[in-house]
Amino acid sequence: MRKFLVVLDDSRECLNAMRFAAMRAANTGGGVEILSIIPADEFNHWIGVGEVMREEARERIHAHFEVFAKWMRDKQGVDPELVIREGEAVTEIIAQVQDDPDIGVLVLGANSGKKGPGPLVTQLTKNAGSLPIPITIVPGELSKERLEAIT
């Protein structure tokens, strides 16, 4: 089964990327894999404090994931998988794509603000030619209705 890999973060455009991935998966018989990355440098504290912070980050990710997963299951009939990795975002996304041969498309949300599309879109499009899968970039400003029409 082809899976759509989408990155879960705190950006606003992440929402449209999630919607797009779920709708495309539902319409094509695919799956959704949600990747969340914990920056490794967040835990450069004493070992005990770092472990507590790491566990708190994982709990926040699981809670955030469940919101999207419930919508995907209820509205799209798609049961997403959650993968949590630690490290630098672009490196971990590329590693996940290489580690899971079922991933067929990377879905990223793009910001439409003055700061540009966002750091992930900017960095990953520089590497797009060497990735083994296509990247779909979903504008953060698309309406739900427009997303439904596109997918």
N, C-alpha and C positions, 0 to 999 in steps of 0.2 A: 504494500500500500504506500502510495506517495504521501509524504507528510509535508506540511507547510510549517517551516520554522519561523516563529515570531518571538521577538525579544520583549520581555516584560521589564519595564522600568517605570520611573515616576513621571515620564514626559506625557504631555497631553496628546501628542500624536500617536502614542502607543495604543490608545483606544481604537482609532481607525484601523491600525495595522491588525489588531486582534479581530475586529469585526470582519475585515477583508479575508483574513486567513480562515476564519470559521465558515464564512459564507462560501468561499471557494472550495473548501474541503467538503462541505455539505453538498454542493452542486456537482462535485466531481468524484465523490466516493472516496475522498482522501481523509487524512487525519491532520491533527494539529499538535505540534510540539512547542511548548512554551519554555523559553530559556530565560533564566534570570541569572545575572552575574553579580557576585559580591566582590567588590574591589579588594584585593588582598591587602593593600596598604591600610585598610581600615582597622586591622587587627595587630598593628605593631606596638602592642602594649605588653604588660606582663602576661605571662602565659594564661593565668587564670582569668584575667580581665578580658583578654582577647577571645578566649573560648566562650565566655558569657556573651560578649558582643556578637560573635559569630552565630550563636544559637538564637539570639534575639533577631538578627537579620533574617535567618531562615524562617522564623515564626512569622515575621512581617511578610515575607515572600509568599509563604503558604496561604496566609489570609488574603493577600492581594490576588493570588492565583485563583482561589476559590470563588471570588466574585466573577471573574471572567469565565471560569469553568462552568459555573452554574448557568450563566447566560448561554454559553455554547451548547450545553446539554439540553437546556429547556427550549431554546429558540431555534437552534440549528441541528440538533440531534448528533452533535459531535462531542466525543469525550476526550478532551485534550490530555496530553502527558505534560508533566512538569520536570524540567531538568534544572538543577542549580549547579553552577560552576563558580570557582573563585579565581580571580586573576584580572588581567587587562581585558576589557570588553571585546575588542576586535580579535585579539588572539584567541579568546575562548569561543567566540562565535565560529571562527574558522575551524578550530579544533572540533567543535560539535558537529559541524557539517562533514568533516572528514571522518569522525568516529561513527556516525549514523548513516549508513548507505541508503536508508529509506527516505531521507530528507531530499525533496525534489525542488523546493523553492524556498528562498529566504525572503521573508516579508518584513519590510521596515516602514515605519511611519516617518514622514518628513514634515518638519516645521515650516510654516510659511512666513515666519517673522523676519525681522531685519538681520538676525544673527545667522541666517542661512538655514539649510535643511536639518541641521543637527550634527553632532560629532560622529555618530555611528554611520549615518548616510554618507557624510563627507569622506570618512576614512575607508569605509567598505567599497564605495564606488571606485576608489583609487586601486583597489585590489580585485575589482570585478572580473577582469580578464583572466585572472589565475584561479578563480573559484570554479569548482566542478558543477555548480548549479547556478541558475539565474537568480537575480535579485528583483523583487517587485517592490517599488517604492510607492507608498500610498500617501497622498497629500492629507495632512491633518485637518484641513478645512472642508473635506468632502462631506456632504450630508449623508445621513443614513439611507435616504431614498436613492441618492446617486450611487452609493456603494452597492445597494441591492441591484440596481440596473446594470452596473458593470460586472458584477460577479455572476 
